Amino acid sequence: MQLHISPSMRSLTISSSNEFFDSMKIKVAPPLISYRTLFHTILILAFLLPFVFILTALVTLEGVNKCSSIDCLGRRLGPRLLGRVDDSEQRLVRDFYKILNEVSTQEIPDGLKLPNSFRQLVSDMKNYHYDAKTFSLVLRAMIEKFERDMRESKFAELMNKHFAASSIPKGIHCLSLRLTDEYSSNAHARRQLPSPERLPVLSDNSYHHFVLATDNILAASVVVSSAVQSSSKPEKIVFHVITDKKTYAGMHSWFALNSVAPAIVEVKSVHQFDWLTRENVPVLEAVETHHGIRNYYHGNHIAGANLSETTPRKFASKLQSRSPKYISLLNHLRIYLPELFPNLDKVVFLDDDIVIQRDLSPLWDIDLHGKVNGAVETCRGEDEWVMSKRLRNYFNFSHPLIAKHLDPEECAWAYGMNIFDLRTWRKTDIRETYHSWLKANLKSNLTMWKLGTLPPALIAFKGHVQAIDSSWHMLGLGYQSNTNIENVKKAAVIHYNGQSKPWLEIGFEHLRPFWTKYVNYSNDFIRNCHILE
């Protein structure tokens, strides 16, 4: 006898060699549930059970463990599975919103004792059994107090930053003193700059003449070094460094002891220019000696300021406009370039807070189309803080004279790296216009504008400015830390305009290396004065 089961398990065959009973086939009934159905059922359960477990756990944590029946659990889980929330919870939220709205219009009682931290607030709630309204009132008072404290701290930070930006770092002061002492004791530090045989180059228009007015020796060294190292023709560079009387000896010593050959450097003090007399610059003398003006720039910047009605950003701008450098004669010298350099036809004027990263000789080939000033415009760019400046940002258009003569939507331009065609300039009345508007602003008690030397220049150079490509001059490295590093690397000149100068401790650390790479840290004077250590 043989037993045979089919592969599908649906039939059973019994066979025998017996002649009376050859074979018998038995069919097996099909299963009530197919394997495919069973497989799908298991698969669905595998997906659903984890969610059921999680929901059950959440409800349990919320207190469903008090339920003693499946019915109770169903009443809690059902709405959640259908995406609905218990109406009692919604009612609780609505009641809390209502209480918050009521509290927001109430006056906070005088003498209300406020917790100093969230932990103390929770402790007070337990100890004094706060109701929802009392809790909301205390919470509102705490938040408003923290907002006031943060606002006051921000204004204090801005004031401290202003003082830091206006002060002279110890290392830079040390450098000036040591170099001044060297000038008096070392004949080599007093040698003539440039050497006598190179003097004719100072008025040779085949050379590229740069003008730099500063009393910061370290900054001047970086500007000159970066220009020479970035130039493809350093032998064609002539630097005219102008400084004040107190810094002259130290500035001369630095460039006498640290040659930048083959470039040429001339160092002169303002008192060595015969043209700079009181008769020629009466307005600037008034700016420096006027008591009200000096008090505005050197006085108490908080007194009279309504901090509750201003924003930290506006307050920062006002502080920036009250920098003492704006009443320095060095800062106004650029308006007298045609008279100070009567034999030169074209110069590039540089601020002392810039770094040159690319050869600037092509600047002399730019066609200014008969204009005097080649400058980068500051109203076209993605940066809303630096490259969105129009005349409305600098002038008070509620003043009738300003409203009459200027267009608030006119594009502004930048100082810091400017190409000046001196030959064309001498045919204009730019200087006279500059003086007349300075007098008018002084007469109006500074109600026309507040910010330094750029506003009168924006008026005086009106119609005399030729826009140049923005890649020549990138601004804002002293204003904000989120400057695009890739754009910095590509710019020909980077400008640390703003309070966060790279030689100050408040300078932005990630932007400082673009400047410090040109500081000669092997120099004995810099090393002994511990510059930026």
C-alpha positions, 0 to 999 in steps of 0.5 A: 500500500502507498500513500500519496499527498498532492503538492497543493495538499488538496487530495490524498491517494491510496494505492495497493497492488491488491487486485480487488483494491487498486487505488482510492483518491480522497479530496480535502476540503479547501481552508476557510482562510487562504494563506494570502488573506492570512498574510495580508492580515498579519501585514496590516496588524504589523503596521497598526499595532505600533500606532495603537501601542503609542496612542495607548502609552500617551493616553496612559501617561495623561492619566488613562491608567485610572480607567478600569474598563475597555469602554473607558479606554475606547472613549479616550482613544476613539477620538484620537484615532479619528483625529479629534480632540476632547472638547474639554481640552479645547475649552481649557485652551480657549479659557486660557486665551481669554484670560491672557487677553484680559491680563494684557490690558490690565495695569500691573500693580505697583510693588508686584514682587516678581520671581527672578527665574522660571524655577522661582515662578513655579515655586511661588505658584505652589506656595501661594496657590496662584489662579490662572489670572494671577499666574498670567499677570505675573508672567506678563510682568516678568516678560516685560521686565526681561524685555526692558532689561535686555533693551537696556543691556543692548543700549549699554553694549552699543555705548561701550562699543562706541567708546571702544571704537573711539579709543586708541588701543594700548598697542597702537599708542605704544607703537606711536610713542616708541617710533616717535622716540626713535625719530629723535634718537635714530638718524636713519629714522629721520632720513628724507622720504623719498631720497633726494634723487626720487623727489621729481617722481612725487609730481610725475603723472606717469606714476600711480599716485595714492593719497592716504590721510591718517594718524594711525601708523599701523593702519597706514602700514597695512594699506601701503603694504597691501597695495605694494604686494597686490600690484603688478607694477609696484615700481609705479606706485607713489604713496602720499601719506598725510598725518597730523603734527603729533603723529608725524615723527612716528609715521615718518620713522615707520616708513623710513625704517621699513622700506616698501621699495620699489614703491615710493612713500612720502610722509607729510604733516598737515602743518607742512602744507602752505596752502592749509591756512586759516584763511583757506579753511575757516569752516573747518576751524569752526568745526573743530573749535565750536563748543556746541559741535565739540560737545555733540561729538565728545559729550554725553551721548545718552543725555537728551536721547529718548531711548524708549522711542528709538531702536538699537539699530537707529541708536547705533547709527546715531552713535556712528555719526557722532564719532570724533573723527568726523571733526578731524581736519584729516577727515576733511582733507580730501576736499582740498586735494587739487590745492594740496597736489597742484601738479598731479592730474589724477589720484586714488584717495584711500581711507586707512581702514581698507585692504587692497587685494588686487592690482589697482593700476587699471583704475587709471585707465577708467574713463570718468567721462568728464566727471571728477569722482569715480566711486562705487554706488551704495544703493544697488546690492543685496546687502540691505544694511550697507548697499541700500543707501540713498540720500534719504539715509543721510539728510533730514528732508524735513528741512526746507533747504534739503527738501528744495535742493535734493532728491531723497531717492537719489543714489549715494556713493561711498568714500574709502576708495575714490578716483579723483580727476584733479585736472577736471576738479580744478574747473569746478566749484566743488570746494566752495559748495562744500564750504557753503553747505557746511556753514549752513548746517552749522548755522542750523545747529546740525539739523540738516545732517549728522553724519560726518563728511560724506553728506556735504560731499554728496551735495558738493560732488552732485553731477560730478560722480562716475559710478564704477564697478562694485567689485572694486570696493566692498564695504561693510566689514566693520558693520556686520559679521555675516559678510559673505567671505567669498565676496570678500575674497573677490573684491579688489578693495575691502573696507572695514567701515564701521565701528568694528575695525580689525585692529580693535578687540571688537573687530570680527574675528573671521574678517580680521585675517584679511587685514592681519596678513599684511601686519609685519609681526616680525617687526621689533616695534610691533612685537614689543608693543604686543599688537593684537596679541 
